[in-house]
Amino acid sequence: MKQFKIIPPEMLRKNVFQSIGKEWMLITAGNQDKVNTMTASWGGLGVMYGKNVAFIVIRPQRYTKEFIDDKTTFSLSFFEKEHKKTMNYLGSVSGRVEDKIEKSGLTVEYLEDTPYFSEASYVLICRKLFKQTLNGESLLDEKLDHTWYPNGDYHDLYIAEITKVLKATR
């Protein structure tokens, strides 16, 4: 099992375009009784409201959204390349249908009641600050609406303060 150290968000030295867009991340929420996760390749990191934040988007039909909406915090877990097959599996199977976390072989840990994965190379612990449903009227490039939302299932945008960054030490 990996050991983690807490580092300030400003010490994070990762290319977020690569980490999120190419290597993906797991968005995870829940409690000791029930946890769910989903693979995501959309999102970002930045500064908002004078805080270091993460931006995530989740479609309404995703099971993980119920967990995100029910909790104040969630985690974003990032992995090395050898976990790509697991990430693909976790993004293609619903936690409503099977216990995909158990089948994935990943280990859920908790920091202050926020679930994350001990196999991750780094983890962002996040506290929700903002939520808004995207809509077609707000999209300035109409091709985006036709390309990404042909069924009108617009993502909810969440902005969350990054309260802790866990970096694997081994």
Biotite code that builds the C-alpha atoms (Angstrom):
import biotite.structure as struc

atoms = struc.array([
    struc.Atom([0.000, 0.000, 0.000], chain_id="A", res_id=1, res_name="MET", atom_name="CA", element="C"),
    struc.Atom([1.243, 3.446, -0.883], chain_id="A", res_id=2, res_name="LYS", atom_name="CA", element="C"),
    struc.Atom([1.995, 6.045, 1.729], chain_id="A", res_id=3, res_name="GLN", atom_name="CA", element="C"),
    struc.Atom([0.887, 9.609, 1.125], chain_id="A", res_id=4, res_name="PHE", atom_name="CA", element="C"),
    struc.Atom([2.103, 12.966, 2.305], chain_id="A", res_id=5, res_name="LYS", atom_name="CA", element="C"),
    struc.Atom([-0.019, 16.094, 2.303], chain_id="A", res_id=6, res_name="ILE", atom_name="CA", element="C"),
    struc.Atom([1.383, 18.860, 0.123], chain_id="A", res_id=7, res_name="ILE", atom_name="CA", element="C"),
    struc.Atom([0.068, 22.363, -0.604], chain_id="A", res_id=8, res_name="PRO", atom_name="CA", element="C"),
    struc.Atom([-1.862, 22.569, -3.904], chain_id="A", res_id=9, res_name="PRO", atom_name="CA", element="C"),
    struc.Atom([0.777, 25.001, -5.218], chain_id="A", res_id=10, res_name="GLU", atom_name="CA", element="C"),
    struc.Atom([3.373, 22.198, -4.963], chain_id="A", res_id=11, res_name="MET", atom_name="CA", element="C"),
    struc.Atom([1.491, 19.989, -7.417], chain_id="A", res_id=12, res_name="LEU", atom_name="CA", element="C"),
    struc.Atom([3.751, 19.517, -10.426], chain_id="A", res_id=13, res_name="ARG", atom_name="CA", element="C"),
    struc.Atom([1.544, 17.786, -12.973], chain_id="A", res_id=14, res_name="LYS", atom_name="CA", element="C"),
    struc.Atom([0.440, 18.695, -16.462], chain_id="A", res_id=15, res_name="ASN", atom_name="CA", element="C"),
    struc.Atom([-3.327, 18.818, -15.908], chain_id="A", res_id=16, res_name="VAL", atom_name="CA", element="C"),
    struc.Atom([-4.030, 18.600, -19.651], chain_id="A", res_id=17, res_name="PHE", atom_name="CA", element="C"),
    struc.Atom([-2.234, 15.249, -19.674], chain_id="A", res_id=18, res_name="GLN", atom_name="CA", element="C"),
    struc.Atom([-3.455, 14.081, -16.256], chain_id="A", res_id=19, res_name="SER", atom_name="CA", element="C"),
    struc.Atom([-7.144, 14.842, -16.833], chain_id="A", res_id=20, res_name="ILE", atom_name="CA", element="C"),
    struc.Atom([-7.571, 14.737, -20.604], chain_id="A", res_id=21, res_name="GLY", atom_name="CA", element="C"),
    struc.Atom([-5.315, 11.814, -21.485], chain_id="A", res_id=22, res_name="LYS", atom_name="CA", element="C"),
    struc.Atom([-4.690, 9.774, -18.324], chain_id="A", res_id=23, res_name="GLU", atom_name="CA", element="C"),
    struc.Atom([-8.081, 10.514, -16.733], chain_id="A", res_id=24, res_name="TRP", atom_name="CA", element="C"),
    struc.Atom([-9.123, 10.753, -13.098], chain_id="A", res_id=25, res_name="MET", atom_name="CA", element="C"),
    struc.Atom([-11.590, 9.083, -10.785], chain_id="A", res_id=26, res_name="LEU", atom_name="CA", element="C"),
    struc.Atom([-14.270, 11.243, -9.177], chain_id="A", res_id=27, res_name="ILE", atom_name="CA", element="C"),
    struc.Atom([-15.281, 9.536, -5.940], chain_id="A", res_id=28, res_name="THR", atom_name="CA", element="C"),
    struc.Atom([-17.812, 10.301, -3.223], chain_id="A", res_id=29, res_name="ALA", atom_name="CA", element="C"),
    struc.Atom([-19.716, 8.503, -0.519], chain_id="A", res_id=30, res_name="GLY", atom_name="CA", element="C"),
    struc.Atom([-19.231, 7.321, 3.033], chain_id="A", res_id=31, res_name="ASN", atom_name="CA", element="C"),
    struc.Atom([-18.079, 4.246, 4.947], chain_id="A", res_id=32, res_name="GLN", atom_name="CA", element="C"),
    struc.Atom([-21.316, 2.441, 4.008], chain_id="A", res_id=33, res_name="ASP", atom_name="CA", element="C"),
    struc.Atom([-21.535, 3.208, 0.301], chain_id="A", res_id=34, res_name="LYS", atom_name="CA", element="C"),
    struc.Atom([-19.090, 4.704, -2.207], chain_id="A", res_id=35, res_name="VAL", atom_name="CA", element="C"),
    struc.Atom([-19.171, 5.202, -5.938], chain_id="A", res_id=36, res_name="ASN", atom_name="CA", element="C"),
    struc.Atom([-16.663, 6.423, -8.487], chain_id="A", res_id=37, res_name="THR", atom_name="CA", element="C"),
    struc.Atom([-16.550, 7.368, -12.148], chain_id="A", res_id=38, res_name="MET", atom_name="CA", element="C"),
    struc.Atom([-13.814, 7.978, -14.659], chain_id="A", res_id=39, res_name="THR", atom_name="CA", element="C"),
    struc.Atom([-13.614, 11.515, -16.019], chain_id="A", res_id=40, res_name="ALA", atom_name="CA", element="C"),
    struc.Atom([-11.573, 13.142, -18.765], chain_id="A", res_id=41, res_name="SER", atom_name="CA", element="C"),
    struc.Atom([-13.179, 16.588, -18.551], chain_id="A", res_id=42, res_name="TRP", atom_name="CA", element="C"),
    struc.Atom([-12.421, 19.101, -15.819], chain_id="A", res_id=43, res_name="GLY", atom_name="CA", element="C"),
    struc.Atom([-9.730, 21.451, -14.692], chain_id="A", res_id=44, res_name="GLY", atom_name="CA", element="C"),
    struc.Atom([-7.809, 23.141, -11.923], chain_id="A", res_id=45, res_name="LEU", atom_name="CA", element="C"),
    struc.Atom([-7.475, 26.830, -11.237], chain_id="A", res_id=46, res_name="GLY", atom_name="CA", element="C"),
    struc.Atom([-8.239, 29.674, -8.877], chain_id="A", res_id=47, res_name="VAL", atom_name="CA", element="C"),
    struc.Atom([-11.734, 30.958, -8.096], chain_id="A", res_id=48, res_name="MET", atom_name="CA", element="C"),
    struc.Atom([-13.146, 32.879, -5.140], chain_id="A", res_id=49, res_name="TYR", atom_name="CA", element="C"),
    struc.Atom([-9.567, 33.347, -3.931], chain_id="A", res_id=50, res_name="GLY", atom_name="CA", element="C"),
    struc.Atom([-9.195, 29.558, -3.506], chain_id="A", res_id=51, res_name="LYS", atom_name="CA", element="C"),
    struc.Atom([-7.404, 26.746, -5.317], chain_id="A", res_id=52, res_name="ASN", atom_name="CA", element="C"),
    struc.Atom([-10.208, 24.861, -7.037], chain_id="A", res_id=53, res_name="VAL", atom_name="CA", element="C"),
    struc.Atom([-11.091, 21.911, -9.208], chain_id="A", res_id=54, res_name="ALA", atom_name="CA", element="C"),
    struc.Atom([-13.791, 22.052, -11.875], chain_id="A", res_id=55, res_name="PHE", atom_name="CA", element="C"),
    struc.Atom([-15.678, 18.861, -12.682], chain_id="A", res_id=56, res_name="ILE", atom_name="CA", element="C"),
    struc.Atom([-18.720, 18.120, -14.811], chain_id="A", res_id=57, res_name="VAL", atom_name="CA", element="C"),
    struc.Atom([-21.129, 15.205, -14.393], chain_id="A", res_id=58, res_name="ILE", atom_name="CA", element="C"),
    struc.Atom([-24.086, 14.199, -16.545], chain_id="A", res_id=59, res_name="ARG", atom_name="CA", element="C"),
    struc.Atom([-27.449, 13.741, -14.775], chain_id="A", res_id=60, res_name="PRO", atom_name="CA", element="C"),
    struc.Atom([-27.690, 10.009, -15.477], chain_id="A", res_id=61, res_name="GLN", atom_name="CA", element="C"),
    struc.Atom([-24.374, 9.144, -13.811], chain_id="A", res_id=62, res_name="ARG", atom_name="CA", element="C"),
    struc.Atom([-24.784, 7.207, -10.556], chain_id="A", res_id=63, res_name="TYR", atom_name="CA", element="C"),
    struc.Atom([-21.813, 9.005, -8.997], chain_id="A", res_id=64, res_name="THR", atom_name="CA", element="C"),
    struc.Atom([-23.738, 12.283, -9.308], chain_id="A", res_id=65, res_name="LYS", atom_name="CA", element="C"),
    struc.Atom([-26.117, 11.121, -6.568], chain_id="A", res_id=66, res_name="GLU", atom_name="CA", element="C"),
    struc.Atom([-23.137, 10.669, -4.247], chain_id="A", res_id=67, res_name="PHE", atom_name="CA", element="C"),
    struc.Atom([-21.584, 14.022, -5.206], chain_id="A", res_id=68, res_name="ILE", atom_name="CA", element="C"),
    struc.Atom([-24.900, 15.814, -4.624], chain_id="A", res_id=69, res_name="ASP", atom_name="CA", element="C"),
    struc.Atom([-25.395, 14.106, -1.262], chain_id="A", res_id=70, res_name="ASP", atom_name="CA", element="C"),
    struc.Atom([-21.965, 14.939, 0.189], chain_id="A", res_id=71, res_name="LYS", atom_name="CA", element="C"),
    struc.Atom([-20.023, 18.106, 0.876], chain_id="A", res_id=72, res_name="THR", atom_name="CA", element="C"),
    struc.Atom([-16.714, 16.608, -0.245], chain_id="A", res_id=73, res_name="THR", atom_name="CA", element="C"),
    struc.Atom([-15.369, 14.309, -2.937], chain_id="A", res_id=74, res_name="PHE", atom_name="CA", element="C"),
    struc.Atom([-11.972, 13.206, -4.195], chain_id="A", res_id=75, res_name="SER", atom_name="CA", element="C"),
    struc.Atom([-10.172, 13.246, -7.504], chain_id="A", res_id=76, res_name="LEU", atom_name="CA", element="C"),
    struc.Atom([-7.708, 10.361, -7.784], chain_id="A", res_id=77, res_name="SER", atom_name="CA", element="C"),
    struc.Atom([-4.979, 10.246, -10.430], chain_id="A", res_id=78, res_name="PHE", atom_name="CA", element="C"),
    struc.Atom([-3.083, 7.094, -11.395], chain_id="A", res_id=79, res_name="PHE", atom_name="CA", element="C"),
    struc.Atom([-0.022, 5.918, -13.267], chain_id="A", res_id=80, res_name="GLU", atom_name="CA", element="C"),
    struc.Atom([-0.381, 4.462, -16.771], chain_id="A", res_id=81, res_name="LYS", atom_name="CA", element="C"),
    struc.Atom([-0.552, 0.852, -15.573], chain_id="A", res_id=82, res_name="GLU", atom_name="CA", element="C"),
    struc.Atom([-4.068, 1.559, -14.228], chain_id="A", res_id=83, res_name="HIS", atom_name="CA", element="C"),
    struc.Atom([-5.504, 2.694, -17.604], chain_id="A", res_id=84, res_name="LYS", atom_name="CA", element="C"),
    struc.Atom([-7.431, -0.564, -18.111], chain_id="A", res_id=85, res_name="LYS", atom_name="CA", element="C"),
    struc.Atom([-8.975, -0.202, -14.646], chain_id="A", res_id=86, res_name="THR", atom_name="CA", element="C"),
    struc.Atom([-9.873, 3.422, -15.354], chain_id="A", res_id=87, res_name="MET", atom_name="CA", element="C"),
    struc.Atom([-11.551, 2.363, -18.599], chain_id="A", res_id=88, res_name="ASN", atom_name="CA", element="C"),
    struc.Atom([-13.539, -0.326, -16.768], chain_id="A", res_id=89, res_name="TYR", atom_name="CA", element="C"),
    struc.Atom([-14.661, 2.086, -14.017], chain_id="A", res_id=90, res_name="LEU", atom_name="CA", element="C"),
    struc.Atom([-15.878, 4.513, -16.678], chain_id="A", res_id=91, res_name="GLY", atom_name="CA", element="C"),
    struc.Atom([-17.837, 1.924, -18.642], chain_id="A", res_id=92, res_name="SER", atom_name="CA", element="C"),
    struc.Atom([-19.767, 0.086, -15.895], chain_id="A", res_id=93, res_name="VAL", atom_name="CA", element="C"),
    struc.Atom([-22.369, 1.582, -13.574], chain_id="A", res_id=94, res_name="SER", atom_name="CA", element="C"),
    struc.Atom([-22.159, 1.149, -9.818], chain_id="A", res_id=95, res_name="GLY", atom_name="CA", element="C"),
    struc.Atom([-25.936, 0.666, -9.941], chain_id="A", res_id=96, res_name="ARG", atom_name="CA", element="C"),
    struc.Atom([-25.412, -2.589, -11.823], chain_id="A", res_id=97, res_name="VAL", atom_name="CA", element="C"),
    struc.Atom([-22.442, -4.120, -10.000], chain_id="A", res_id=98, res_name="GLU", atom_name="CA", element="C"),
    struc.Atom([-19.906, -3.405, -7.291], chain_id="A", res_id=99, res_name="ASP", atom_name="CA", element="C"),
    struc.Atom([-17.413, -2.068, -9.769], chain_id="A", res_id=100, res_name="LYS", atom_name="CA", element="C"),
    struc.Atom([-14.994, -0.789, -7.131], chain_id="A", res_id=101, res_name="ILE", atom_name="CA", element="C"),
    struc.Atom([-14.605, -4.253, -5.641], chain_id="A", res_id=102, res_name="GLU", atom_name="CA", element="C"),
    struc.Atom([-14.250, -5.803, -9.102], chain_id="A", res_id=103, res_name="LYS", atom_name="CA", element="C"),
    struc.Atom([-11.635, -3.194, -10.049], chain_id="A", res_id=104, res_name="SER", atom_name="CA", element="C"),
    struc.Atom([-9.272, -4.373, -7.312], chain_id="A", res_id=105, res_name="GLY", atom_name="CA", element="C"),
    struc.Atom([-8.711, -0.816, -6.062], chain_id="A", res_id=106, res_name="LEU", atom_name="CA", element="C"),
    struc.Atom([-8.682, -0.083, -2.330], chain_id="A", res_id=107, res_name="THR", atom_name="CA", element="C"),
    struc.Atom([-10.888, 2.644, -0.872], chain_id="A", res_id=108, res_name="VAL", atom_name="CA", element="C"),
    struc.Atom([-9.343, 4.711, 1.930], chain_id="A", res_id=109, res_name="GLU", atom_name="CA", element="C"),
    struc.Atom([-10.796, 7.709, 3.750], chain_id="A", res_id=110, res_name="TYR", atom_name="CA", element="C"),
    struc.Atom([-9.434, 11.083, 4.760], chain_id="A", res_id=111, res_name="LEU", atom_name="CA", element="C"),
    struc.Atom([-11.843, 12.934, 7.029], chain_id="A", res_id=112, res_name="GLU", atom_name="CA", element="C"),
    struc.Atom([-14.735, 10.833, 5.664], chain_id="A", res_id=113, res_name="ASP", atom_name="CA", element="C"),
    struc.Atom([-13.835, 11.506, 2.022], chain_id="A", res_id=114, res_name="THR", atom_name="CA", element="C"),
    struc.Atom([-13.141, 8.323, 0.039], chain_id="A", res_id=115, res_name="PRO", atom_name="CA", element="C"),
    struc.Atom([-10.144, 8.003, -2.289], chain_id="A", res_id=116, res_name="TYR", atom_name="CA", element="C"),
    struc.Atom([-8.005, 5.186, -3.688], chain_id="A", res_id=117, res_name="PHE", atom_name="CA", element="C"),
    struc.Atom([-4.786, 4.053, -2.049], chain_id="A", res_id=118, res_name="SER", atom_name="CA", element="C"),
    struc.Atom([-3.312, 3.020, -5.417], chain_id="A", res_id=119, res_name="GLU", atom_name="CA", element="C"),
    struc.Atom([-3.434, 6.590, -6.747], chain_id="A", res_id=120, res_name="ALA", atom_name="CA", element="C"),
    struc.Atom([-0.266, 8.560, -7.407], chain_id="A", res_id=121, res_name="SER", atom_name="CA", element="C"),
    struc.Atom([-1.939, 11.700, -6.118], chain_id="A", res_id=122, res_name="TYR", atom_name="CA", element="C"),
    struc.Atom([-5.358, 12.675, -4.775], chain_id="A", res_id=123, res_name="VAL", atom_name="CA", element="C"),
    struc.Atom([-7.200, 15.966, -4.479], chain_id="A", res_id=124, res_name="LEU", atom_name="CA", element="C"),
    struc.Atom([-9.654, 16.236, -1.593], chain_id="A", res_id=125, res_name="ILE", atom_name="CA", element="C"),
    struc.Atom([-12.323, 18.745, -2.605], chain_id="A", res_id=126, res_name="CYS", atom_name="CA", element="C"),
    struc.Atom([-15.125, 20.658, -0.860], chain_id="A", res_id=127, res_name="ARG", atom_name="CA", element="C"),
    struc.Atom([-18.005, 21.806, -3.056], chain_id="A", res_id=128, res_name="LYS", atom_name="CA", element="C"),
    struc.Atom([-18.476, 25.563, -3.476], chain_id="A", res_id=129, res_name="LEU", atom_name="CA", element="C"),
    struc.Atom([-20.676, 25.897, -6.566], chain_id="A", res_id=130, res_name="PHE", atom_name="CA", element="C"),
    struc.Atom([-23.017, 23.854, -8.758], chain_id="A", res_id=131, res_name="LYS", atom_name="CA", element="C"),
    struc.Atom([-24.878, 24.847, -11.912], chain_id="A", res_id=132, res_name="GLN", atom_name="CA", element="C"),
    struc.Atom([-26.477, 22.904, -14.725], chain_id="A", res_id=133, res_name="THR", atom_name="CA", element="C"),
    struc.Atom([-25.089, 23.784, -18.142], chain_id="A", res_id=134, res_name="LEU", atom_name="CA", element="C"),
    struc.Atom([-27.576, 24.537, -20.905], chain_id="A", res_id=135, res_name="ASN", atom_name="CA", element="C"),
    struc.Atom([-27.655, 25.011, -24.647], chain_id="A", res_id=136, res_name="GLY", atom_name="CA", element="C"),
    struc.Atom([-28.426, 28.723, -24.437], chain_id="A", res_id=137, res_name="GLU", atom_name="CA", element="C"),
    struc.Atom([-25.134, 29.340, -22.621], chain_id="A", res_id=138, res_name="SER", atom_name="CA", element="C"),
    struc.Atom([-23.016, 27.595, -25.249], chain_id="A", res_id=139, res_name="LEU", atom_name="CA", element="C"),
    struc.Atom([-21.623, 30.282, -27.556], chain_id="A", res_id=140, res_name="LEU", atom_name="CA", element="C"),
    struc.Atom([-20.498, 27.769, -30.178], chain_id="A", res_id=141, res_name="ASP", atom_name="CA", element="C"),
    struc.Atom([-23.679, 25.992, -31.293], chain_id="A", res_id=142, res_name="GLU", atom_name="CA", element="C"),
    struc.Atom([-21.637, 23.065, -32.642], chain_id="A", res_id=143, res_name="LYS", atom_name="CA", element="C"),
    struc.Atom([-20.854, 22.150, -29.033], chain_id="A", res_id=144, res_name="LEU", atom_name="CA", element="C"),
    struc.Atom([-24.537, 21.698, -28.264], chain_id="A", res_id=145, res_name="ASP", atom_name="CA", element="C"),
    struc.Atom([-25.101, 19.456, -31.295], chain_id="A", res_id=146, res_name="HIS", atom_name="CA", element="C"),
    struc.Atom([-21.889, 17.503, -30.775], chain_id="A", res_id=147, res_name="THR", atom_name="CA", element="C"),
    struc.Atom([-21.936, 16.915, -27.033], chain_id="A", res_id=148, res_name="TRP", atom_name="CA", element="C"),
    struc.Atom([-25.606, 17.239, -26.051], chain_id="A", res_id=149, res_name="TYR", atom_name="CA", element="C"),
    struc.Atom([-27.806, 15.729, -28.779], chain_id="A", res_id=150, res_name="PRO", atom_name="CA", element="C"),
    struc.Atom([-30.025, 14.261, -26.029], chain_id="A", res_id=151, res_name="ASN", atom_name="CA", element="C"),
    struc.Atom([-30.143, 17.444, -23.929], chain_id="A", res_id=152, res_name="GLY", atom_name="CA", element="C"),
    struc.Atom([-28.434, 15.706, -20.986], chain_id="A", res_id=153, res_name="ASP", atom_name="CA", element="C"),
    struc.Atom([-26.374, 18.702, -19.928], chain_id="A", res_id=154, res_name="TYR", atom_name="CA", element="C"),
    struc.Atom([-23.620, 18.291, -17.380], chain_id="A", res_id=155, res_name="HIS", atom_name="CA", element="C"),
    struc.Atom([-23.757, 19.818, -13.930], chain_id="A", res_id=156, res_name="ASP", atom_name="CA", element="C"),
    struc.Atom([-20.674, 21.948, -13.353], chain_id="A", res_id=157, res_name="LEU", atom_name="CA", element="C"),
    struc.Atom([-19.156, 21.793, -9.885], chain_id="A", res_id=158, res_name="TYR", atom_name="CA", element="C"),
    struc.Atom([-16.459, 24.093, -8.577], chain_id="A", res_id=159, res_name="ILE", atom_name="CA", element="C"),
    struc.Atom([-14.795, 22.773, -5.441], chain_id="A", res_id=160, res_name="ALA", atom_name="CA", element="C"),
    struc.Atom([-12.046, 24.027, -3.180], chain_id="A", res_id=161, res_name="GLU", atom_name="CA", element="C"),
    struc.Atom([-9.018, 21.769, -3.089], chain_id="A", res_id=162, res_name="ILE", atom_name="CA", element="C"),
    struc.Atom([-8.620, 21.343, 0.678], chain_id="A", res_id=163, res_name="THR", atom_name="CA", element="C"),
    struc.Atom([-5.796, 18.777, 0.591], chain_id="A", res_id=164, res_name="LYS", atom_name="CA", element="C"),
    struc.Atom([-3.438, 17.244, -1.943], chain_id="A", res_id=165, res_name="VAL", atom_name="CA", element="C"),
    struc.Atom([-2.136, 13.761, -1.163], chain_id="A", res_id=166, res_name="LEU", atom_name="CA", element="C"),
    struc.Atom([1.024, 12.755, -3.008], chain_id="A", res_id=167, res_name="LYS", atom_name="CA", element="C"),
    struc.Atom([2.212, 9.151, -2.988], chain_id="A", res_id=168, res_name="ALA", atom_name="CA", element="C"),
    struc.Atom([5.637, 8.771, -1.465], chain_id="A", res_id=169, res_name="THR", atom_name="CA", element="C"),
    struc.Atom([6.291, 5.213, -2.599], chain_id="A", res_id=170, res_name="ARG", atom_name="CA", element="C"),
])
